[in-house]
Amino acid sequence: MSNLFGRKEPPKPPPVPAPSFPRVAPLAAPAPIVPDVSAPPPDMGIDPQEWDRVLHWAVVEALANFPDSNALERNAETLQKIHKCLTELALPDVSLTADDKQLLERQVIDELFGFGPLEPLLNDPTVSEVMVNGPEHVFIEQRGHLIQTSVKFDDDAHVLRIIEHIIQPLGRRVDRKTPMVDARLPDGSRVNVIIPPAAIRGPTITIRKFSQKKLQIEDLIQFGSLTSQMAEFLRACVVTRLNIVVAGGTGSGKTTLLNVLSNFIPDDERVVTIEDAAELQLNKPHVVSLEARPADPDGTGRVTIRELVVNSLRMRPDRIVVGEVRSGEALDMLQAMNTGHDGSLTTVHANTPRDVISRLETLVLMAGIDFPIKVVREQISSAIDLIVQQARLRDGSRKITKITEVQGMEGDVVVLQDIFRFTEKGLDGNGKVIGEMLPAGVRPKFTPRLEAAGFKLPPEVFMAGGFDAHPPAPPQRR
């Protein structure tokens, strides 16, 4: 029997452990947004299925040069061997141009050392998330919209090999006994993996990419996430050392906003960041970054967010920034805010400022201490000064929908007062959300604290309609 290249195949050669390769299927849309580099351009005259076989053949031939393929390391010597092998590779009946050979070499290296068919998606700056739902379905989030791509894996084993490439450098493991793991890519992008039997339809990968560009407040203003007046107000609140909670749903942009707000912290302050998976990118000279870690296979070595929060209090922090509170560490965070560590920032999953209070009540009770609910609410109302509500709207855009002051207690109820709010008015012809960000017409109770810190905000900033009818002068620092 002859193979693709017209040569007789030997009778069942010994199997060579080779990575698999992506199969390319055409996108339904005539002009796909996602660049499909898993196959060469059509004008090169190579059929996609034939290209797949060429890629597979090249990977097998490249691996044949290494006796122990499991111990491959990406270094200059290894890359030179692969380059020489592919340069000398004879492909009868297949004509490859110089561009074809360059693409072939890049894809072979991606399969051996990188993330295989996901590599072009991870290298695309317009892609913010990559979601692998088994070998046949790969989705991305691009410009706020979910899109199914043409990228496919060969089988479940191929997906598992890419997962191994991701978690192995971090010392993490995933198997049938521990089918879930959190990890991160070398650029800091967050990765979640879940495999069978917990994932019924095959191994699932979710990658939230980090922007290579560190966003500044000017970028968020340009994106329409907030107004310049709101930005200056938030800057005044951070510098004045108010305790701020950023709230929102999954994918609403909480961490991005927390990053931006953290960069308002003065350079002469010591900041301790605490995260479950390191995502914050503070451009500050004096930052100590702490990260929780899961238990080792023998059950030891686990470090929780709560333990890190308690430990951070002994590290002489000027500010404590917790990436997200989701359990009993909420109690320790509130106690830190109430005992001299003002100016702290954190995020929490909640849909409205009122839900933030309820959510924090629940998290505090998860600490295992049976507080009366009124005591919990008093702790919350005295610790938190400001809630910034972030949301992802119907058109995929992310906006600050409310900036709300926590004013204290009236009886058993925590009093909240909106300072700014976003009012949605519908959709335009392109499906974009139409709305306005306007002040609520109320000056915050902590205005004297802002003024004592040197910020004099004109009354017009807080007047309803003030943005339109009477544009305020830029806030001044005394």
GUMAR-432368 format. One record per residue (C-alpha): x, z, y; residue in one letter. Coordinates in Angstrom, 3 decimals. Example, Ala and Ser with C-alpha at 12.3 -4.5 7.8 and 13.67 -1.06 7.14 Angstrom:
2
12.300:7.800:-4.500:a $
13.670:7.140:-1.060:s $
***
This chain:
478
0.000:0.000:0.000:m $
1.387:-0.976:3.437:s $
1.271:1.266:6.463:n $
0.570:0.408:10.076:l $
4.014:-1.115:10.513:f $
3.912:-3.404:7.433:g $
6.307:-1.329:5.356:r $
5.625:0.043:1.908:k $
5.069:3.734:1.910:e $
6.982:5.830:-0.617:p $
4.877:7.488:-3.312:p $
3.704:10.719:-1.571:k $
6.710:12.036:0.358:p $
6.989:15.812:0.751:p $
4.764:17.065:3.581:p $
6.444:17.572:6.945:v $
5.006:20.332:9.139:p $
4.156:18.368:12.264:a $
1.915:19.199:15.182:p $
-1.190:17.107:15.436:s $
-2.116:14.822:18.277:f $
-5.133:14.167:20.493:p $
-7.718:11.588:19.611:r $
-9.077:9.790:22.642:v $
-12.759:9.077:23.051:a $
-14.146:7.140:26.026:p $
-15.834:9.087:28.763:l $
-19.474:8.379:29.395:a $
-18.889:7.885:33.111:a $
-17.467:4.485:34.084:p $
-14.987:6.051:36.530:a $
-13.921:9.427:35.166:p $
-12.630:12.037:37.551:i $
-10.269:13.493:34.966:v $
-7.117:11.413:34.507:p $
-6.874:10.548:30.805:d $
-3.192:10.421:30.000:v $
-3.629:11.051:26.298:s $
-3.310:7.285:25.770:a $
-1.455:4.568:27.676:p $
-3.340:2.439:30.175:p $
-5.387:-0.344:28.592:p $
-3.336:-3.088:30.247:d $
-0.420:-2.158:27.971:m $
-2.277:-3.758:25.078:g $
-2.166:-0.768:22.694:i $
-5.349:0.346:20.989:d $
-6.023:4.080:21.412:p $
-6.288:4.678:17.659:q $
-3.030:2.806:17.114:e $
-1.410:4.914:19.841:w $
-2.542:8.044:18.017:d $
-0.767:6.876:14.868:r $
2.360:5.998:16.824:v $
2.349:9.481:18.371:l $
1.873:11.121:14.986:h $
4.662:9.046:13.475:w $
6.964:9.932:16.386:a $
6.271:13.672:16.056:v $
7.025:13.573:12.312:v $
10.230:11.605:12.884:e $
11.340:13.987:15.645:a $
10.744:17.052:13.461:l $
12.736:15.495:10.629:a $
15.878:16.065:12.736:n $
15.421:19.835:12.618:f $
15.764:21.665:9.279:p $
13.784:24.693:10.505:d $
10.954:23.374:12.618:s $
9.511:26.887:13.063:n $
12.618:28.001:14.970:a $
12.594:25.163:17.502:l $
13.621:26.158:21.006:e $
13.274:24.060:24.111:r $
16.806:23.538:25.379:n $
18.990:20.661:26.522:a $
20.407:20.039:23.039:e $
16.977:19.899:21.394:t $
15.556:17.585:24.054:l $
18.576:15.307:23.725:q $
18.060:15.057:19.955:k $
14.396:14.189:20.428:i $
15.263:11.584:23.049:h $
17.856:9.979:20.771:k $
15.457:9.983:17.820:c $
12.670:8.318:19.758:l $
15.053:5.813:21.335:t $
16.245:4.706:17.893:e $
12.775:4.808:16.340:l $
11.909:1.386:14.913:a $
8.252:0.473:15.149:l $
7.635:-2.918:13.478:p $
4.595:-4.830:14.718:d $
4.305:-2.473:17.713:v $
5.824:-3.410:21.038:s $
6.409:-0.510:23.425:l $
7.346:-0.987:27.043:t $
9.692:1.397:28.850:a $
6.655:3.202:30.296:d $
5.146:3.496:26.795:d $
8.331:5.070:25.454:k $
8.517:7.490:28.353:q $
4.897:8.528:27.788:l $
5.499:8.831:24.049:l $
8.496:11.111:24.562:e $
6.574:13.306:26.993:r $
3.657:13.702:24.588:q $
5.943:14.501:21.664:v $
7.596:17.247:23.737:i $
4.163:18.544:24.777:d $
3.143:18.793:21.121:e $
6.336:20.549:20.057:l $
6.842:22.934:22.971:f $
3.887:22.717:25.336:g $
0.128:22.830:25.124:f $
-0.464:19.456:23.502:g $
-3.550:17.588:24.714:p $
-4.236:20.302:27.320:l $
-1.000:19.567:29.175:e $
-2.412:16.852:31.519:p $
-5.381:19.067:32.405:l $
-3.139:22.025:33.191:l $
-0.948:19.811:35.362:n $
-3.922:18.457:37.352:d $
-4.143:20.483:40.599:p $
-7.844:19.644:41.014:t $
-8.757:21.405:37.739:v $
-9.488:25.117:38.166:s $
-10.584:26.025:34.627:e $
-10.101:24.558:31.151:v $
-12.503:25.436:28.331:m $
-11.921:24.453:24.691:v $
-15.044:24.876:22.547:n $
-13.538:23.969:19.192:g $
-11.514:20.804:18.521:p $
-14.164:18.303:19.610:e $
-15.297:19.630:22.980:h $
-13.005:20.255:25.953:v $
-14.539:20.981:29.359:f $
-13.024:21.560:32.765:i $
-14.190:22.920:36.080:e $
-13.275:20.511:38.849:q $
-14.315:20.980:42.466:r $
-16.901:23.543:41.390:g $
-18.540:21.390:38.684:h $
-18.282:21.506:34.884:l $
-17.201:18.202:33.344:i $
-16.696:17.245:29.702:q $
-13.385:15.446:29.193:t $
-12.264:12.876:26.655:s $
-9.560:15.179:25.308:v $
-9.958:16.145:21.650:k $
-7.911:18.044:19.120:f $
-7.347:16.824:15.587:d $
-8.873:19.869:13.888:d $
-9.117:23.652:14.064:d $
-5.520:24.002:12.873:a $
-4.345:21.932:15.840:h $
-6.147:24.260:18.275:v $
-4.648:27.285:16.523:l $
-1.137:25.861:16.897:r $
-1.641:25.483:20.649:i $
-2.971:29.068:20.772:i $
0.194:30.195:18.998:e $
2.286:28.387:21.628:h $
0.451:30.387:24.323:i $
0.555:33.897:22.869:i $
3.828:33.912:20.914:q $
6.140:34.334:23.948:p $
4.046:37.345:25.033:l $
4.307:39.146:21.709:g $
0.538:38.975:21.228:r $
-1.194:38.094:17.975:r $
-4.559:36.746:16.919:v $
-5.925:36.552:13.372:d $
-9.103:37.213:11.415:r $
-8.723:40.969:11.827:k $
-8.086:40.746:15.581:t $
-9.828:37.496:16.571:p $
-9.696:38.065:20.353:m $
-6.739:38.181:22.687:v $
-6.025:37.937:26.420:d $
-2.836:36.258:27.586:a $
-1.406:34.277:30.452:r $
0.542:31.076:30.900:l $
4.031:30.988:32.432:p $
2.509:30.131:35.830:d $
0.261:33.218:35.649:g $
-2.961:31.423:34.669:s $
-5.287:33.714:32.730:r $
-6.105:32.853:29.105:v $
-8.767:34.227:26.780:n $
-8.781:33.260:23.106:v $
-11.350:33.948:20.421:i $
-11.160:32.462:16.926:i $
-13.280:32.497:13.754:p $
-14.971:34.467:12.318:p $
-15.949:35.778:15.776:a $
-16.150:32.217:17.182:a $
-18.596:30.382:14.939:i $
-17.862:26.795:16.034:r $
-14.111:26.964:15.938:g $
-11.250:28.391:18.021:p $
-12.203:28.801:21.669:t $
-9.788:28.868:24.614:i $
-10.697:29.646:28.221:t $
-7.975:29.131:30.823:i $
-8.467:30.118:34.448:r $
-5.725:28.359:36.337:k $
-3.797:29.776:39.244:f $
-3.467:27.633:42.306:s $
0.166:26.760:42.924:q $
-0.568:27.262:46.604:k $
-1.178:30.828:47.705:k $
-4.407:30.680:49.659:l $
-4.527:32.233:53.111:q $
-7.521:33.306:55.155:i $
-7.334:30.004:57.065:e $
-7.931:28.148:53.807:d $
-11.080:30.151:53.078:l $
-12.343:29.450:56.595:i $
-11.692:25.738:56.074:q $
-13.539:25.847:52.727:f $
-16.527:27.415:54.475:g $
-16.307:30.676:52.516:s $
-16.509:32.694:55.736:l $
-16.304:32.304:59.514:t $
-13.332:33.069:61.725:s $
-15.205:36.047:63.219:q $
-15.813:37.490:59.748:m $
-12.152:36.915:58.888:a $
-10.941:38.807:61.944:e $
-13.390:41.625:61.201:f $
-12.077:41.919:57.625:l $
-8.483:41.882:58.861:r $
-9.303:44.765:61.215:a $
-10.912:46.702:58.352:c $
-7.896:46.266:56.041:v $
-5.347:47.224:58.696:v $
-7.501:50.229:59.688:t $
-7.268:51.389:56.042:r $
-10.920:51.220:55.106:l $
-11.682:51.401:51.386:n $
-13.121:48.029:50.376:i $
-14.868:46.820:47.227:v $
-15.140:43.072:46.590:v $
-18.169:42.358:44.394:a $
-19.470:39.246:42.675:g $
-20.204:37.555:39.397:g $
-17.796:35.867:37.010:t $
-16.023:32.937:38.662:g $
-17.307:33.808:42.134:s $
-13.810:34.099:43.625:g $
-13.383:37.897:43.724:k $
-9.703:37.869:42.781:t $
-8.937:35.071:45.243:t $
-10.588:37.017:48.060:l $
-8.832:40.231:46.992:l $
-5.521:38.365:47.148:n $
-6.250:37.158:50.666:v $
-7.399:40.585:51.898:l $
-4.342:42.259:50.352:s $
-2.093:40.051:52.453:n $
-3.486:41.748:55.582:f $
-1.744:44.966:54.492:i $
1.188:45.701:56.830:p $
4.635:44.908:55.446:d $
5.916:48.458:55.878:d $
3.469:49.952:53.350:e $
4.101:50.542:49.632:r $
1.418:48.841:47.540:v $
0.743:49.556:43.852:v $
-1.359:46.902:42.077:t $
-3.068:47.662:38.769:i $
-4.576:44.918:36.630:e $
-5.793:44.199:33.134:d $
-4.052:40.794:33.284:a $
-1.682:40.199:36.194:a $
-3.325:37.806:38.663:e $
-2.677:39.207:42.133:l $
-0.004:37.406:44.121:q $
0.784:39.623:47.084:l $
3.262:38.134:49.503:n $
4.583:41.566:50.499:k $
8.085:43.069:50.342:p $
7.132:46.427:48.797:h $
4.807:45.833:45.852:v $
4.808:47.562:42.451:v $
2.765:45.615:39.887:s $
1.369:47.449:36.856:l $
-0.432:45.812:33.939:e $
-2.446:47.263:31.072:a $
-1.501:46.310:27.552:r $
-3.412:46.250:24.260:p $
-2.456:48.290:21.228:a $
0.150:47.049:18.778:d $
-0.944:46.057:15.250:p $
-0.370:49.651:14.100:d $
-2.758:50.937:16.788:g $
-0.110:52.456:19.060:t $
1.261:51.438:22.434:g $
-2.015:50.874:24.271:r $
-1.926:51.452:28.032:v $
-5.300:51.503:29.805:t $
-6.230:50.799:33.410:i $
-7.333:54.406:33.752:r $
-3.923:55.706:32.678:e $
-2.239:53.379:35.161:l $
-4.497:54.553:37.998:v $
-3.639:58.187:37.234:v $
0.068:57.340:36.990:n $
0.012:55.388:40.250:s $
-0.919:58.549:42.148:l $
2.554:59.880:41.302:r $
4.286:56.780:42.659:m $
3.863:57.563:46.353:r $
1.528:54.631:47.080:p $
0.332:53.836:50.587:d $
-2.294:51.580:49.049:r $
-3.716:51.192:45.549:i $
-5.141:47.789:44.643:v $
-7.036:47.657:41.333:v $
-7.781:44.150:40.118:g $
-11.116:45.193:38.639:e $
-12.814:48.435:37.652:v $
-14.886:48.067:34.521:r $
-14.823:51.460:32.818:s $
-13.981:55.135:33.369:g $
-11.135:54.281:35.753:e $
-13.832:53.986:38.433:a $
-13.896:57.809:38.611:l $
-10.133:58.039:39.133:d $
-10.272:55.252:41.706:m $
-12.983:57.050:43.697:l $
-11.065:60.334:43.533:q $
-7.938:58.576:44.818:a $
-9.926:57.113:47.717:m $
-11.301:60.568:48.492:n $
-7.949:62.363:48.359:t $
-5.844:60.590:50.953:g $
-5.251:57.165:49.404:h $
-7.378:55.334:51.945:d $
-7.056:51.616:52.451:g $
-7.489:50.966:48.716:s $
-9.097:47.788:47.427:l $
-10.752:46.809:44.155:t $
-13.316:44.446:42.651:t $
-16.387:45.019:40.525:v $
-18.930:42.805:38.788:h $
-22.230:43.057:40.669:a $
-24.736:40.639:42.194:n $
-25.684:42.559:45.359:t $
-24.232:45.453:47.384:p $
-27.009:47.704:46.079:r $
-26.049:46.731:42.528:d $
-22.465:47.756:43.331:v $
-23.616:51.357:43.798:i $
-25.573:51.323:40.514:s $
-22.684:49.691:38.698:r $
-20.192:52.272:39.958:l $
-22.547:55.082:38.933:e $
-22.584:53.691:35.395:t $
-18.806:53.239:35.295:l $
-18.169:56.789:36.510:v $
-20.405:58.161:33.752:l $
-18.334:56.142:31.249:m $
-15.425:58.458:32.054:a $
-17.077:60.979:29.727:g $
-17.775:63.683:32.311:i $
-21.413:64.683:32.709:d $
-21.772:64.710:36.498:f $
-25.190:65.069:38.145:p $
-26.145:61.653:39.531:i $
-26.324:63.011:43.089:k $
-22.699:64.182:42.853:v $
-21.657:60.712:41.663:v $
-23.460:59.068:44.576:r $
-21.858:61.467:47.050:e $
-18.445:60.544:45.661:q $
-19.234:56.836:46.015:i $
-20.657:57.095:49.527:s $
-17.728:59.127:50.824:s $
-15.058:56.995:49.129:a $
-16.211:53.435:49.896:i $
-16.475:52.114:53.433:d $
-17.224:48.428:52.941:l $
-18.635:46.102:50.271:i $
-17.819:42.392:50.490:v $
-20.227:40.375:48.359:q $
-18.906:37.077:47.008:q $
-21.063:34.490:45.240:a $
-20.834:31.096:43.638:r $
-23.703:28.976:44.949:l $
-25.710:26.262:43.224:r $
-23.416:23.481:44.429:d $
-20.337:25.215:43.009:g $
-19.073:26.442:46.389:s $
-17.945:30.042:46.780:r $
-18.959:32.032:49.847:k $
-19.082:35.553:51.167:i $
-22.815:36.198:51.198:t $
-22.782:39.733:52.630:k $
-20.454:42.199:54.287:i $
-22.133:45.597:53.980:t $
-21.210:49.019:55.312:e $
-21.687:52.134:53.177:v $
-23.006:54.602:55.755:q $
-23.431:57.743:53.678:g $
-26.324:59.569:52.021:m $
-29.929:60.192:53.011:e $
-31.365:62.597:50.478:g $
-30.462:61.164:47.065:d $
-30.033:57.569:48.284:v $
-26.828:55.829:49.369:v $
-27.465:54.130:52.722:v $
-26.245:50.530:53.050:l $
-26.247:48.433:56.220:q $
-25.474:44.705:56.324:d $
-22.951:43.696:58.992:i $
-22.892:39.943:58.184:f $
-25.053:37.927:55.825:r $
-25.341:34.358:54.594:f $
-28.803:32.818:54.705:t $
-29.394:29.833:52.426:e $
-31.766:27.186:53.748:k $
-31.798:24.550:51.020:g $
-29.792:21.512:49.900:l $
-28.717:18.407:51.767:d $
-28.841:14.848:50.424:g $
-25.551:15.321:48.573:n $
-26.679:18.468:46.789:g $
-24.624:20.767:49.037:k $
-26.080:24.130:49.990:v $
-27.161:24.401:53.629:i $
-27.003:27.817:55.238:g $
-25.715:30.016:58.033:e $
-23.405:33.007:58.162:m $
-24.705:35.284:60.907:l $
-24.234:38.885:62.016:p $
-27.058:41.285:61.287:a $
-27.133:42.593:64.866:g $
-25.777:46.072:64.033:v $
-22.395:47.534:64.936:r $
-20.802:49.402:62.016:p $
-20.577:53.189:62.205:k $
-16.834:53.022:61.611:f $
-16.271:51.079:64.862:t $
-14.474:54.097:66.424:p $
-11.976:53.978:63.533:r $
-11.302:50.289:64.273:l $
-10.788:51.048:67.947:e $
-8.480:53.963:67.150:a $
-6.376:51.558:65.091:a $
-6.117:49.202:68.065:g $
-8.936:46.719:67.359:f $
-11.463:46.056:70.104:k $
-14.210:43.826:68.726:l $
-16.548:42.377:71.382:p $
-20.227:43.352:70.994:p $
-21.128:39.666:70.634:e $
-19.426:39.583:67.227:v $
-22.183:41.799:65.832:f $
-25.124:40.320:67.773:m $
-27.663:38.275:65.836:a $
-27.286:34.677:66.996:g $
-24.144:35.601:68.873:g $
-22.083:32.965:67.081:f $
-24.247:30.170:68.375:d $
-25.699:31.217:71.725:a $
-22.765:33.274:72.981:h $
-19.519:32.435:71.174:p $
-17.469:35.669:71.257:p $
-13.938:35.881:72.506:a $
-11.346:36.443:69.805:p $
-11.060:40.144:68.901:p $
-8.171:41.855:70.652:q $
-5.821:44.543:69.404:r $
-4.893:47.193:71.924:r $
***
